[in-house]
Amino acid sequence: MACGVHCVVTDVGDSAIIVGETGVIVNPEDPQALADGWASMLKRLNDKSYLIKKMARARIVSHYNSEIFIQKTSKMFLSLL
């Protein structure tokens, strides 16, 4: 996503939280849902490819950059003291 790659993910772990509205989220263990998700993403790419790339990158930069990671990790460790 940081490189503007569009994601279709299964709703396991934090995948859905990470991609948010910039990707397609499908139920796990559902091959048809995964295929439909890919088809949906391909349609979105045809309709507004540049916008989706920009949104995916912006989401990673704003939510998951190293500075935010350091702040959250420090806060968690301090709460344990």
A tleap script that builds the chain and sets N, CA, C and O, in Angstrom:
source leaprc.protein.ff14SB
mol = sequence {
  NMET ALA CYS GLY VAL HIE CYS VAL VAL THR
  ASP VAL GLY ASP SER ALA ILE ILE VAL GLY
  GLU THR GLY VAL ILE VAL ASN PRO GLU ASP
  PRO GLN ALA LEU ALA ASP GLY TRP ALA SER
  MET LEU LYS ARG LEU ASN ASP LYS SER TYR
  LEU ILE LYS LYS MET ALA ARG ALA ARG ILE
  VAL SER HIE TYR ASN SER GLU ILE PHE ILE
  GLN LYS THR SER LYS MET PHE LEU SER LEU
  CLEU
}
set mol.1.N position { 0.823 -1.189 0.000 }
set mol.1.CA position { 0.000 0.000 0.000 }
set mol.1.C position { 0.868 1.254 0.000 }
set mol.1.O position { 0.510 2.258 -0.616 }
set mol.2.N position { 1.996 1.202 0.682 }
set mol.2.CA position { 2.890 2.362 0.702 }
set mol.2.C position { 3.397 2.699 -0.696 }
set mol.2.O position { 3.789 3.835 -0.963 }
set mol.3.N position { 3.388 1.715 -1.581 }
set mol.3.CA position { 3.804 1.929 -2.974 }
set mol.3.C position { 2.610 2.145 -3.894 }
set mol.3.O position { 2.767 2.176 -5.115 }
set mol.4.N position { 1.420 2.296 -3.321 }
set mol.4.CA position { 0.223 2.515 -4.124 }
set mol.4.C position { -0.397 1.235 -4.648 }
set mol.4.O position { -1.192 1.267 -5.587 }
set mol.5.N position { -0.040 0.102 -4.047 }
set mol.5.CA position { -0.603 -1.177 -4.473 }
set mol.5.C position { -1.957 -1.367 -3.788 }
set mol.5.O position { -2.089 -1.160 -2.582 }
set mol.6.N position { -2.929 -1.753 -4.550 }
set mol.6.CA position { -4.278 -1.956 -4.046 }
set mol.6.C position { -4.389 -3.354 -3.461 }
set mol.6.O position { -3.833 -4.302 -4.015 }
set mol.7.N position { -5.097 -3.494 -2.353 }
set mol.7.CA position { -5.147 -4.779 -1.655 }
set mol.7.C position { -6.561 -5.340 -1.586 }
set mol.7.O position { -7.532 -4.620 -1.357 }
set mol.8.N position { -6.638 -6.630 -1.788 }
set mol.8.CA position { -7.839 -7.406 -1.500 }
set mol.8.C position { -7.408 -8.345 -0.388 }
set mol.8.O position { -6.505 -9.161 -0.579 }
set mol.9.N position { -8.047 -8.239 0.774 }
set mol.9.CA position { -7.622 -9.021 1.932 }
set mol.9.C position { -8.792 -9.795 2.523 }
set mol.9.O position { -9.958 -9.439 2.354 }
set mol.10.N position { -8.431 -10.873 3.227 }
set mol.10.CA position { -9.452 -11.587 3.988 }
set mol.10.C position { -9.544 -10.940 5.362 }
set mol.10.O position { -8.566 -10.379 5.855 }
set mol.11.N position { -10.692 -11.016 5.966 }
set mol.11.CA position { -10.936 -10.369 7.251 }
set mol.11.C position { -10.400 -11.242 8.387 }
set mol.11.O position { -11.165 -11.806 9.170 }
set mol.12.N position { -9.088 -11.339 8.458 }
set mol.12.CA position { -8.411 -12.053 9.538 }
set mol.12.C position { -7.311 -11.154 10.083 }
set mol.12.O position { -6.755 -10.327 9.361 }
set mol.13.N position { -7.011 -11.320 11.341 }
set mol.13.CA position { -5.996 -10.473 11.955 }
set mol.13.C position { -6.353 -9.005 11.808 }
set mol.13.O position { -7.513 -8.619 11.955 }
set mol.14.N position { -5.367 -8.208 11.524 }
set mol.14.CA position { -5.574 -6.765 11.378 }
set mol.14.C position { -5.680 -6.311 9.927 }
set mol.14.O position { -5.641 -5.113 9.647 }
set mol.15.N position { -5.812 -7.248 9.018 }
set mol.15.CA position { -5.846 -6.895 7.596 }
set mol.15.C position { -6.908 -5.856 7.274 }
set mol.15.O position { -6.630 -4.876 6.585 }
set mol.16.N position { -8.119 -6.063 7.767 }
set mol.16.CA position { -9.213 -5.134 7.470 }
set mol.16.C position { -8.939 -3.753 8.059 }
set mol.16.O position { -9.266 -2.737 7.446 }
set mol.17.N position { -8.341 -3.719 9.247 }
set mol.17.CA position { -8.027 -2.436 9.877 }
set mol.17.C position { -6.963 -1.698 9.070 }
set mol.17.O position { -7.043 -0.484 8.884 }
set mol.18.N position { -5.981 -2.433 8.600 }
set mol.18.CA position { -4.881 -1.811 7.861 }
set mol.18.C position { -5.361 -1.234 6.528 }
set mol.18.O position { -5.057 -0.082 6.217 }
set mol.19.N position { -6.097 -2.004 5.742 }
set mol.19.CA position { -6.500 -1.483 4.432 }
set mol.19.C position { -7.636 -0.477 4.529 }
set mol.19.O position { -7.749 0.410 3.683 }
set mol.20.N position { -8.479 -0.603 5.551 }
set mol.20.CA position { -9.586 0.339 5.708 }
set mol.20.C position { -10.410 0.460 4.446 }
set mol.20.O position { -10.716 -0.539 3.794 }
set mol.21.N position { -10.767 1.682 4.104 }
set mol.21.CA position { -11.621 1.925 2.938 }
set mol.21.C position { -10.832 1.930 1.629 }
set mol.21.O position { -11.408 2.080 0.551 }
set mol.22.N position { -9.516 1.767 1.730 }
set mol.22.CA position { -8.711 1.816 0.512 }
set mol.22.C position { -8.602 0.467 -0.192 }
set mol.22.O position { -8.099 0.398 -1.314 }
set mol.23.N position { -9.060 -0.588 0.439 }
set mol.23.CA position { -8.970 -1.914 -0.154 }
set mol.23.C position { -10.312 -2.608 -0.177 }
set mol.23.O position { -11.347 -2.019 0.133 }
set mol.24.N position { -10.272 -3.868 -0.549 }
set mol.24.CA position { -11.473 -4.699 -0.552 }
set mol.24.C position { -11.261 -5.783 0.492 }
set mol.24.O position { -10.229 -6.455 0.503 }
set mol.25.N position { -12.248 -5.951 1.372 }
set mol.25.CA position { -12.165 -6.922 2.461 }
set mol.25.C position { -13.207 -8.003 2.225 }
set mol.25.O position { -14.383 -7.710 2.005 }
set mol.26.N position { -12.762 -9.267 2.271 }
set mol.26.CA position { -13.672 -10.387 2.033 }
set mol.26.C position { -13.609 -11.355 3.209 }
set mol.26.O position { -12.670 -11.326 4.005 }
set mol.27.N position { -14.613 -12.202 3.303 }
set mol.27.CA position { -14.646 -13.211 4.355 }
set mol.27.C position { -13.570 -14.266 4.100 }
set mol.27.O position { -13.293 -14.619 2.954 }
set mol.28.N position { -12.970 -14.764 5.181 }
set mol.28.CA position { -11.966 -15.814 5.005 }
set mol.28.C position { -12.607 -17.128 4.557 }
set mol.28.O position { -13.801 -17.354 4.752 }
set mol.29.N position { -11.803 -17.969 3.965 }
set mol.29.CA position { -12.230 -19.295 3.513 }
set mol.29.C position { -13.418 -19.252 2.557 }
set mol.29.O position { -14.282 -20.129 2.583 }
set mol.30.N position { -13.451 -18.232 1.723 }
set mol.30.CA position { -14.528 -18.087 0.750 }
set mol.30.C position { -13.908 -17.726 -0.600 }
set mol.30.O position { -13.784 -16.546 -0.930 }
set mol.31.N position { -13.521 -18.734 -1.381 }
set mol.31.CA position { -12.843 -18.465 -2.648 }
set mol.31.C position { -13.650 -17.586 -3.597 }
set mol.31.O position { -13.080 -16.764 -4.314 }
set mol.32.N position { -14.959 -17.752 -3.606 }
set mol.32.CA position { -15.776 -16.935 -4.497 }
set mol.32.C position { -15.746 -15.470 -4.069 }
set mol.32.O position { -15.690 -14.574 -4.913 }
set mol.33.N position { -15.784 -15.226 -2.755 }
set mol.33.CA position { -15.701 -13.851 -2.260 }
set mol.33.C position { -14.361 -13.234 -2.645 }
set mol.33.O position { -14.300 -12.053 -2.988 }
set mol.34.N position { -13.288 -14.020 -2.593 }
set mol.34.CA position { -11.974 -13.521 -2.972 }
set mol.34.C position { -11.937 -13.171 -4.460 }
set mol.34.O position { -11.423 -12.121 -4.845 }
set mol.35.N position { -12.478 -14.044 -5.279 }
set mol.35.CA position { -12.543 -13.768 -6.724 }
set mol.35.C position { -13.390 -12.529 -6.997 }
set mol.35.O position { -13.021 -11.694 -7.823 }
set mol.36.N position { -14.526 -12.407 -6.305 }
set mol.36.CA position { -15.380 -11.232 -6.465 }
set mol.36.C position { -14.656 -9.966 -5.994 }
set mol.36.O position { -14.809 -8.900 -6.589 }
set mol.37.N position { -13.871 -10.093 -4.925 }
set mol.37.CA position { -13.089 -8.955 -4.433 }
set mol.37.C position { -12.080 -8.484 -5.459 }
set mol.37.O position { -11.914 -7.284 -5.676 }
set mol.38.N position { -11.404 -9.440 -6.095 }
set mol.38.CA position { -10.449 -9.074 -7.152 }
set mol.38.C position { -11.166 -8.387 -8.305 }
set mol.38.O position { -10.680 -7.388 -8.834 }
set mol.39.N position { -12.317 -8.916 -8.694 }
set mol.39.CA position { -13.084 -8.302 -9.786 }
set mol.39.C position { -13.505 -6.887 -9.402 }
set mol.39.O position { -13.433 -5.968 -10.218 }
set mol.40.N position { -13.943 -6.719 -8.159 }
set mol.40.CA position { -14.347 -5.403 -7.673 }
set mol.40.C position { -13.172 -4.428 -7.698 }
set mol.40.O position { -13.321 -3.278 -8.113 }
set mol.41.N position { -12.014 -4.887 -7.256 }
set mol.41.CA position { -10.840 -4.015 -7.245 }
set mol.41.C position { -10.423 -3.647 -8.667 }
set mol.41.O position { -10.047 -2.503 -8.923 }
set mol.42.N position { -10.484 -4.596 -9.589 }
set mol.42.CA position { -10.143 -4.293 -10.976 }
set mol.42.C position { -11.080 -3.231 -11.550 }
set mol.42.O position { -10.651 -2.351 -12.297 }
set mol.43.N position { -12.355 -3.322 -11.196 }
set mol.43.CA position { -13.312 -2.317 -11.657 }
set mol.43.C position { -12.973 -0.948 -11.056 }
set mol.43.O position { -13.000 0.064 -11.756 }
set mol.44.N position { -12.654 -0.923 -9.763 }
set mol.44.CA position { -12.290 0.329 -9.102 }
set mol.44.C position { -11.044 0.931 -9.754 }
set mol.44.O position { -10.948 2.146 -9.930 }
set mol.45.N position { -10.089 0.064 -10.109 }
set mol.45.CA position { -8.865 0.555 -10.740 }
set mol.45.C position { -9.160 1.192 -12.086 }
set mol.45.O position { -8.569 2.213 -12.435 }
set mol.46.N position { -10.061 0.600 -12.835 }
set mol.46.CA position { -10.423 1.164 -14.139 }
set mol.46.C position { -11.134 2.499 -13.980 }
set mol.46.O position { -10.938 3.410 -14.784 }
set mol.47.N position { -11.959 2.618 -12.941 }
set mol.47.CA position { -12.742 3.829 -12.743 }
set mol.47.C position { -11.925 5.000 -12.197 }
set mol.47.O position { -12.078 6.135 -12.648 }
set mol.48.N position { -11.052 4.716 -11.221 }
set mol.48.CA position { -10.319 5.800 -10.563 }
set mol.48.C position { -8.987 5.321 -10.007 }
set mol.48.O position { -8.726 5.445 -8.810 }
set mol.49.N position { -8.167 4.786 -10.856 }
set mol.49.CA position { -6.893 4.181 -10.464 }
set mol.49.C position { -6.003 5.136 -9.671 }
set mol.49.O position { -5.500 4.770 -8.609 }
set mol.50.N position { -5.807 6.329 -10.162 }
set mol.50.CA position { -4.888 7.260 -9.492 }
set mol.50.C position { -5.371 7.589 -8.090 }
set mol.50.O position { -4.572 7.628 -7.155 }
set mol.51.N position { -6.651 7.822 -7.933 }
set mol.51.CA position { -7.196 8.180 -6.627 }
set mol.51.C position { -6.993 7.051 -5.622 }
set mol.51.O position { -6.618 7.309 -4.478 }
set mol.52.N position { -7.233 5.813 -6.023 }
set mol.52.CA position { -7.083 4.675 -5.114 }
set mol.52.C position { -5.617 4.509 -4.709 }
set mol.52.O position { -5.328 4.248 -3.542 }
set mol.53.N position { -4.702 4.655 -5.645 }
set mol.53.CA position { -3.285 4.561 -5.320 }
set mol.53.C position { -2.903 5.616 -4.292 }
set mol.53.O position { -2.202 5.335 -3.321 }
set mol.54.N position { -3.370 6.814 -4.520 }
set mol.54.CA position { -3.063 7.929 -3.630 }
set mol.54.C position { -3.658 7.685 -2.236 }
set mol.54.O position { -3.006 7.955 -1.228 }
set mol.55.N position { -4.881 7.182 -2.181 }
set mol.55.CA position { -5.530 6.908 -0.898 }
set mol.55.C position { -4.809 5.798 -0.125 }
set mol.55.O position { -4.630 5.900 1.089 }
set mol.56.N position { -4.397 4.742 -0.829 }
set mol.56.CA position { -3.706 3.631 -0.173 }
set mol.56.C position { -2.395 4.118 0.444 }
set mol.56.O position { -2.096 3.816 1.599 }
set mol.57.N position { -1.633 4.859 -0.320 }
set mol.57.CA position { -0.360 5.376 0.199 }
set mol.57.C position { -0.589 6.334 1.360 }
set mol.57.O position { 0.108 6.255 2.371 }
set mol.58.N position { -1.548 7.228 1.230 }
set mol.58.CA position { -1.821 8.194 2.292 }
set mol.58.C position { -2.230 7.495 3.587 }
set mol.58.O position { -1.863 7.942 4.674 }
set mol.59.N position { -2.987 6.403 3.479 }
set mol.59.CA position { -3.408 5.673 4.676 }
set mol.59.C position { -2.204 5.092 5.412 }
set mol.59.O position { -2.120 5.192 6.636 }
set mol.60.N position { -1.285 4.495 4.690 }
set mol.60.CA position { -0.103 3.911 5.329 }
set mol.60.C position { 0.780 5.003 5.925 }
set mol.60.O position { 1.249 4.876 7.056 }
set mol.61.N position { 1.002 6.056 5.179 }
set mol.61.CA position { 1.857 7.139 5.665 }
set mol.61.C position { 1.264 7.788 6.914 }
set mol.61.O position { 1.999 8.116 7.846 }
set mol.62.N position { -0.041 7.974 6.942 }
set mol.62.CA position { -0.650 8.667 8.082 }
set mol.62.C position { -0.912 7.768 9.288 }
set mol.62.O position { -0.942 8.256 10.417 }
set mol.63.N position { -1.103 6.461 9.073 }
set mol.63.CA position { -1.436 5.567 10.183 }
set mol.63.C position { -0.293 4.665 10.630 }
set mol.63.O position { -0.272 4.231 11.782 }
set mol.64.N position { 0.644 4.375 9.756 }
set mol.64.CA position { 1.632 3.342 10.050 }
set mol.64.C position { 3.072 3.760 9.785 }
set mol.64.O position { 3.915 2.902 9.520 }
set mol.65.N position { 3.374 5.036 9.847 }
set mol.65.CA position { 4.755 5.443 9.629 }
set mol.65.C position { 5.604 5.162 10.872 }
set mol.65.O position { 5.064 4.886 11.943 }
set mol.66.N position { 6.895 5.228 10.736 }
set mol.66.CA position { 7.792 4.853 11.832 }
set mol.66.C position { 7.642 5.761 13.050 }
set mol.66.O position { 7.766 5.290 14.180 }
set mol.67.N position { 7.383 7.026 12.849 }
set mol.67.CA position { 7.218 7.948 13.979 }
set mol.67.C position { 6.008 7.560 14.835 }
set mol.67.O position { 6.089 7.545 16.063 }
set mol.68.N position { 4.921 7.256 14.196 }
set mol.68.CA position { 3.723 6.824 14.923 }
set mol.68.C position { 3.989 5.504 15.629 }
set mol.68.O position { 3.567 5.319 16.771 }
set mol.69.N position { 4.683 4.585 14.965 }
set mol.69.CA position { 5.022 3.301 15.581 }
set mol.69.C position { 5.850 3.517 16.845 }
set mol.69.O position { 5.588 2.889 17.872 }
set mol.70.N position { 6.832 4.388 16.778 }
set mol.70.CA position { 7.682 4.671 17.942 }
set mol.70.C position { 6.855 5.279 19.062 }
set mol.70.O position { 7.006 4.881 20.217 }
set mol.71.N position { 5.990 6.226 18.753 }
set mol.71.CA position { 5.157 6.860 19.771 }
set mol.71.C position { 4.240 5.853 20.453 }
set mol.71.O position { 4.136 5.840 21.680 }
set mol.72.N position { 3.574 5.011 19.669 }
set mol.72.CA position { 2.660 4.028 20.243 }
set mol.72.C position { 3.403 2.983 21.068 }
set mol.72.O position { 2.934 2.576 22.131 }
set mol.73.N position { 4.554 2.555 20.581 }
set mol.73.CA position { 5.345 1.569 21.319 }
set mol.73.C position { 5.846 2.165 22.642 }
set mol.73.O position { 5.777 1.517 23.686 }
set mol.74.N position { 6.342 3.379 22.589 }
set mol.74.CA position { 6.812 4.046 23.819 }
set mol.74.C position { 5.681 4.208 24.820 }
set mol.74.O position { 5.864 3.961 26.012 }
set mol.75.N position { 4.519 4.619 24.346 }
set mol.75.CA position { 3.367 4.802 25.213 }
set mol.75.C position { 2.967 3.466 25.867 }
set mol.75.O position { 2.633 3.422 27.051 }
set mol.76.N position { 3.006 2.390 25.084 }
set mol.76.CA position { 2.653 1.087 25.630 }
set mol.76.C position { 3.636 0.659 26.706 }
set mol.76.O position { 3.226 0.185 27.766 }
set mol.77.N position { 4.938 0.821 26.449 }
set mol.77.CA position { 5.942 0.448 27.438 }
set mol.77.C position { 5.830 1.293 28.703 }
set mol.77.O position { 5.964 0.773 29.810 }
set mol.78.N position { 5.590 2.579 28.546 }
set mol.78.CA position { 5.443 3.454 29.716 }
set mol.78.C position { 4.228 3.067 30.547 }
set mol.78.O position { 4.254 3.190 31.771 }
set mol.79.N position { 3.171 2.604 29.904 }
set mol.79.CA position { 1.980 2.197 30.649 }
set mol.79.C position { 2.228 0.943 31.468 }
set mol.79.O position { 1.510 0.686 32.434 }
set mol.80.N position { 3.242 0.150 31.095 }
set mol.80.CA position { 3.569 -1.061 31.830 }
set mol.80.C position { 4.394 -0.798 33.083 }
set mol.80.O position { 4.481 -1.645 33.972 }
set mol.81.N position { 5.003 0.395 33.143 }
set mol.81.CA position { 5.852 0.724 34.296 }
set mol.81.C position { 5.055 1.085 35.524 }
set mol.81.O position { 5.633 1.385 36.569 }
savepdb mol mol.pdb
quit
